[in-house]
Amino acid sequence: MNSELEKIDAIRTRTGISYREAKKALDDAGGDVIQALINLEEKEQQFTEKLQSKGQDVLENIKLLLQRGQETRIKVKHGDRTVFEVPASVGAVGLLAALASSELAVLGALGTVAAMAKKYTLEIERRDKTDKVDKPGEESGAFTFNSEPLQ
């Protein structure tokens, strides 16, 4: 038994795993310490490769979201005049910043109330890659919010 305990200690020293994991690795390798270490190394390498693959997938999804955000624009209009226009991805970052800071949230709320009082319009417009510029009257996937004047 002392020999098995020494083998488990050797595996634990080299890998930093628990006694239970070292015992299982030793049993799976038929009592061969070197084979147990090789198996553990391969298992760790497979985990690292899966993690890298998932990281690449997440990065691709973030790139896609940013690209879609550039295709979608947020416009603030007063009548037919565009007062402010920004890509939706920038607007989302601004919204997160406003939520993170109470001062920015108060400023945003005050700005919203002022905009509603002055009859400003919020438009969210999504342009297809094939559309260069949306023409008035054409269907462009735009969403418009018109505020009623405050009484």
C-alpha atoms as one frame of an Amber mdcrd trajectory, in Angstrom:
protein
   0.000   0.000   0.000   2.870   2.346   0.731   4.029   1.930  -2.840   0.600
   2.916  -4.200   0.507   5.948  -1.898   3.948   7.014  -3.131   2.743   6.719
  -6.723  -0.332   8.829  -5.943   1.863  11.408  -4.194   4.166  11.506  -7.226
   1.211  12.146  -9.544  -0.197  14.814  -7.202   3.184  16.548  -6.924   3.581
  16.784 -10.680   0.002  17.738 -11.526  -1.520  19.383  -8.447  -4.688  17.270
  -8.608  -6.590  15.761  -5.661  -5.940  12.315  -4.146  -9.187  11.029  -5.669
  -8.239  12.210  -9.181  -4.686  10.845  -8.812  -6.000   7.449  -7.607  -8.439
   7.268 -10.529  -5.718   8.221 -13.033  -3.390   5.584 -11.537  -6.119   2.914
 -11.656  -7.019   3.841 -15.257  -3.345   3.462 -16.213  -3.073   0.038 -14.551
  -0.743   1.309 -11.818   1.760   2.862 -14.244   2.667   6.364 -13.004   4.117
   7.521 -16.329   1.051   6.352 -18.267  -1.214   8.089 -15.720   0.730  11.332
 -16.212   0.496  10.985 -20.006  -3.269  10.364 -19.809  -3.756  13.397 -17.556
  -1.657  15.539 -19.893  -3.707  14.437 -22.909  -6.940  15.155 -21.036  -5.699
  18.657 -20.171  -4.615  19.244 -23.771  -8.057  18.209 -25.057  -9.675  20.599
 -22.576  -7.396  23.438 -23.719  -8.216  22.764 -27.375 -11.955  22.782 -26.640
 -11.577  26.013 -24.708  -9.680  27.634 -27.579 -12.331  26.452 -30.033 -15.127
  27.905 -27.900 -13.148  31.143 -27.562 -12.895  31.393 -31.355 -16.651  30.827
 -31.656 -17.377  33.571 -29.112 -15.003  35.948 -30.923 -16.715  35.265 -34.261
 -20.130  35.912 -32.684 -18.912  39.218 -31.221 -17.554  40.260 -34.623 -20.887
  39.375 -36.231 -22.822  41.375 -33.624 -20.570  44.392 -34.148 -21.019  44.123
 -37.906 -24.799  43.932 -37.532 -24.629  46.890 -35.162 -22.898  48.911 -37.868
 -25.709  48.055 -40.286 -28.322  49.275 -37.792 -28.466  53.007 -37.074 -30.187
  54.948 -34.323 -31.418  58.386 -35.407 -32.915  61.230 -33.412 -34.929  63.543
 -35.639 -36.768  66.803 -35.205 -39.261  66.944 -38.057 -37.364  65.947 -41.207
 -33.990  67.077 -39.855 -31.658  64.427 -38.375 -30.245  65.790 -35.134 -28.185
  62.803 -34.059 -27.230  59.530 -35.748 -25.099  56.713 -34.375 -24.506  53.012
 -35.148 -26.515  50.741 -32.865 -23.361  49.086 -31.504 -22.122  52.476 -30.238
 -25.582  53.176 -28.818 -25.517  49.844 -26.965 -22.155  50.684 -25.405 -23.558
  54.081 -24.369 -26.599  52.408 -22.839 -24.396  50.051 -20.825 -22.333  53.010
 -19.637 -25.509  54.836 -18.612 -26.723  51.812 -16.679 -23.369  51.516 -14.926
 -23.329  55.156 -13.807 -26.210  56.734 -11.904 -25.188  60.215 -13.067 -25.327
  59.184 -16.728 -28.675  57.467 -16.153 -30.148  60.677 -14.708 -28.776  62.708
 -17.634 -30.249  60.200 -20.083 -33.655  60.381 -18.395 -33.613  64.185 -18.432
 -32.598  64.172 -22.095 -35.445  61.790 -22.910 -38.008  63.982 -21.173 -36.679
  67.076 -22.972 -36.767  65.281 -26.333 -40.360  64.169 -25.762 -41.389  67.717
 -24.875 -39.839  69.095 -28.077 -41.438  66.440 -30.355 -38.254  64.644 -31.306
 -38.471  61.300 -33.105 -36.396  58.193 -32.489 -35.785  55.962 -35.511 -34.036
  52.620 -35.535 -33.082  51.767 -39.103 -31.512  48.567 -40.377 -29.793  48.760
 -43.717 -29.142  45.689 -45.812 -25.640  45.292 -47.185 -27.005  45.898 -50.684
 -28.694  49.197 -49.711 -26.406  52.204 -50.028 -28.838  54.836 -48.763 -32.462
  54.383 -47.824 -34.814  56.609 -49.767 -37.865  58.140 -48.095 -40.993  56.130
 -48.685 -39.150  52.866 -49.360 -39.341  49.957 -46.959 -36.010  49.833 -45.148
 -36.722  47.951 -41.946 -36.927  51.217 -39.994 -38.716  51.501 -36.671 -39.925
  54.977 -35.720 -41.035  56.176 -32.304 -42.910  59.482 -32.273 -43.498  61.114
 -28.945 -46.708  62.955 -28.188 -46.203  66.473 -26.826 -46.363  66.714 -23.064
 -49.355  68.684 -21.758
